[in-house]
Amino acid sequence: MLHQTKESLLSSLLYRRILPELIGGFNSLQNAVPRPILMRVNGEDRYRYAEKTPQQAIVLKLARVTTGIQATWAVLCAGFTQEAAALQRILDETGSDISFLAGPLTIGQHESAHDKFLLEFFQEEFDEGKTPIQSTQKRDRVPRKKIRAYNARTYTAPDQVDEASAVLSTIDSVYSGYIHSAGIHTMDTYGGAPPRFHVQPQFGTDLLDAAFADFRNHLFRAITHLAIAGFALQQYDVSDRAKSVSDAIGKEFNTF
């Protein structure tokens, strides 16, 4: 059972404040784009966006941010720090994609990489009329390095682009180790007296406290991504409200 500490209590306070904003904002934005329709996909009726617009892609990405925040909170409350960090890596990448897609719709320039991104993003998993084994479907993804570089150029001052790109690259690299179960990351679960691997919930440890503190950064980023998404979809009431909440919590929690 989770023993409440200062870090978990602060995170709980912020989580319960931000989650309703994320859900409410997402519900508004999903209604601001053409709705999915039933389409025939490999012999089955599936809901798909027919238009495949960047706005619809942003809605889909924001859906994963909203569920990802809840999933990370649930995993942290269950005491698993490594798994929470892996989910946070997904949140970072998804938020980065929102910024990338929003660029041409807001203050950035459209590049060929955006067309490539959308083509791959809406691509079906398997070839039509073939089984998964028979399918030869390939994915031509935009490299994360290119997405980071675009976001750095678009959302930071010219003299800070290199620094911003380096920060984003570092974040990706650090959390990537939790996705791939890198050795040095998994070694964080080893310790105690006598030393051993802790493969059960890490209640009462400094690692769990640190994970709760880190989670607040992702809550802050999530509400910021909602603000960006709202602005890109021209739903300025959603964007303004999210920015107001972001500004308020930024002042209250000065660790962001």
C-alpha positions in Angstrom: 0.0 0.0 0.0 1.3 3.5 -0.9 2.5 5.4 2.1 1.8 9.1 1.5 4.9 11.3 1.5 5.4 15.0 0.8 6.2 14.1 -2.9 3.3 11.9 -3.5 0.9 14.3 -1.8 2.1 17.2 -3.9 1.8 15.1 -7.1 -1.7 14.0 -6.1 -2.7 17.6 -5.6 -1.4 18.6 -9.0 -2.8 15.5 -10.7 -6.3 16.0 -9.5 -6.1 19.6 -10.6 -4.8 18.9 -14.1 -6.7 15.7 -15.1 -10.1 17.3 -15.3 -8.6 20.1 -17.5 -7.0 17.5 -19.8 -10.2 15.5 -20.2 -12.4 18.6 -20.6 -10.0 20.1 -23.1 -9.7 16.9 -25.1 -13.4 16.5 -25.3 -13.8 20.0 -26.7 -11.0 19.4 -29.3 -12.2 16.1 -30.5 -15.5 17.8 -31.4 -13.6 20.5 -33.4 -12.5 18.1 -36.2 -14.5 15.9 -38.6 -15.5 12.8 -36.7 -14.3 9.3 -37.5 -16.5 7.2 -39.8 -16.9 3.4 -40.2 -14.7 2.2 -43.0 -14.0 -1.3 -44.4 -10.5 -2.3 -43.4 -9.2 -5.7 -44.2 -12.7 -7.2 -44.2 -13.8 -5.5 -40.9 -15.7 -2.3 -40.1 -13.3 0.0 -38.3 -13.6 3.7 -37.3 -11.1 5.8 -39.2 -10.6 9.5 -39.9 -11.4 9.8 -43.6 -9.7 13.2 -44.1 -6.4 12.4 -42.3 -5.7 16.0 -41.4 -3.0 17.2 -39.1 -5.7 18.5 -36.8 -7.1 15.0 -36.5 -3.6 13.6 -35.8 -3.2 16.1 -33.0 -6.5 14.9 -31.5 -5.3 11.3 -31.6 -1.9 12.3 -30.0 -3.7 14.3 -27.3 -5.9 11.2 -26.5 -2.7 9.3 -25.7 -1.4 12.1 -23.6 -4.6 12.1 -21.6 -4.7 8.3 -21.1 -0.9 8.2 -20.6 -1.0 10.6 -17.7 -3.6 8.5 -16.0 -1.7 5.3 -16.6 1.5 6.8 -15.2 -0.3 7.9 -12.1 -1.8 4.4 -11.6 1.6 2.7 -12.0 3.3 5.2 -9.6 0.6 4.6 -7.0 1.2 0.8 -7.4 4.9 1.5 -6.6 6.6 0.7 -9.9 9.2 3.4 -10.8 10.8 1.8 -13.9 7.4 1.2 -15.6 6.3 4.8 -14.8 9.5 6.1 -16.4 8.8 4.1 -19.5 5.3 5.6 -19.8 6.8 9.1 -19.3 9.1 8.4 -22.3 6.0 7.8 -24.3 4.4 10.9 -23.0 7.4 13.0 -24.0 7.5 11.6 -27.5 3.7 12.1 -27.9 3.9 15.6 -26.7 6.8 16.3 -29.1 4.7 15.0 -31.9 1.9 17.4 -31.0 4.3 20.4 -31.1 5.6 19.2 -34.5 2.1 18.8 -36.0 1.0 22.1 -34.5 4.0 24.1 -36.0 2.6 24.8 -39.5 -0.8 25.5 -38.0 0.6 28.1 -35.6 3.9 29.9 -35.7 6.0 27.5 -37.8 6.7 26.6 -41.4 5.3 23.6 -43.2 8.0 21.1 -44.3 8.0 18.0 -46.4 8.6 16.1 -43.1 5.0 16.9 -42.0 3.6 15.2 -45.1 5.8 12.2 -44.5 4.7 12.1 -40.8 1.0 12.1 -41.6 1.4 9.5 -44.3 3.0 7.1 -41.9 0.9 8.1 -39.0 -2.4 7.1 -40.7 -1.0 4.1 -42.4 -2.7 0.8 -41.7 -0.8 -1.8 -39.9 -1.2 -4.5 -42.5 -1.6 -4.7 -46.3 -5.2 -4.8 -47.4 -6.4 -8.3 -48.2 -3.3 -10.0 -46.6 -2.8 -11.7 -43.3 -0.3 -10.2 -40.8 2.2 -12.9 -41.8 1.7 -12.2 -45.5 1.8 -8.4 -45.1 5.0 -6.6 -46.3 3.9 -3.2 -45.0 6.8 -0.9 -44.2 6.9 2.3 -42.2 8.8 5.3 -43.3 9.0 7.3 -40.1 10.3 10.8 -39.7 13.4 10.5 -37.4 13.0 11.7 -33.9 16.1 13.8 -34.4 14.4 15.7 -37.2 11.3 16.3 -35.1 13.4 17.6 -32.2 15.3 19.9 -34.5 12.0 21.3 -36.0 10.5 21.9 -32.6 13.7 23.6 -31.4 13.7 26.0 -34.4 10.0 26.7 -34.1 9.5 27.3 -30.4 12.7 28.8 -29.1 14.6 32.0 -29.8 17.3 31.7 -32.5 20.1 32.0 -30.1 18.7 29.1 -28.0 18.0 26.6 -30.7 21.1 24.5 -30.1 20.6 24.4 -26.4 16.9 23.5 -26.7 17.7 20.7 -29.2 20.3 19.3 -26.8 17.9 19.3 -23.9 15.2 17.5 -25.9 17.8 14.9 -27.0 18.9 14.3 -23.5 15.4 13.8 -22.3 14.8 11.3 -25.0 18.0 9.4 -24.3 17.5 9.2 -20.5 14.0 7.8 -20.7 14.7 5.6 -23.6 16.7 3.3 -21.3 13.5 2.5 -19.4 11.7 1.6 -22.6 14.5 -0.9 -23.6 15.3 -2.1 -20.1 18.9 -0.8 -20.3 21.2 -2.4 -17.8 22.2 0.7 -15.9 18.6 1.8 -15.6 17.5 -1.6 -14.3 20.3 -1.5 -11.8 18.4 1.3 -10.0 16.2 -1.5 -8.6 19.2 -3.1 -6.8 20.1 -2.1 -3.3 19.1 -2.4 0.4 20.5 -4.5 3.2 21.4 -7.0 2.2 21.6 -5.8 -1.4 19.2 -7.4 -3.8 17.0 -6.6 -6.8 13.6 -5.2 -5.8 11.1 -6.6 -8.2 8.1 -5.8 -6.0 6.6 -2.3 -5.5 9.1 0.2 -4.2 7.0 1.7 -1.5 9.0 3.7 1.1 12.0 4.3 -1.1 13.8 7.4 -2.3 13.3 6.1 -5.8 9.5 6.3 -5.6 9.7 9.8 -4.0 11.9 10.9 -6.9 9.5 9.4 -9.4 6.5 11.2 -8.0 8.5 14.5 -8.1 9.5 13.9 -11.7 5.9 13.1 -12.6 4.9 16.7 -11.8 7.1 17.8 -14.7 5.0 15.6 -17.1 1.8 16.9 -15.7 3.0 20.4 -16.5 4.1 19.4 -20.0 0.7 17.7 -20.6 -1.3 20.9 -19.9 1.2 22.8 -22.1 0.5 20.4 -24.9 -3.2 20.9 -24.5 -2.6 24.6 -24.9 -0.6 24.1 -28.0 -3.3 21.7 -29.4 -6.1 24.1 -28.7 -4.3 27.0 -30.4 -3.5 24.8 -33.5 -7.2 23.8 -33.8 -8.3 27.4 -33.3 -10.1 26.5 -30.2 -8.8 29.5 -28.3 -11.0 29.1 -25.3 -9.4 25.7 -24.6 -5.9 27.1 -25.3 -6.4 30.1 -23.1 -7.7 28.1 -20.2 -4.9 25.6 -20.5 -2.3 28.3 -20.6 -3.9 30.0 -17.6 -3.6 26.8 -15.6 -0.1 26.2 -16.9 1.0 29.7 -15.8 -0.6 29.2 -12.4 1.0 25.9 -11.6 4.3 27.1 -13.0 4.4 29.8 -10.3 3.3 27.4 -7.5 5.7 24.6 -8.4 9.1 26.2 -9.3 10.8 22.9 -10.2 9.6 22.9 -13.8 
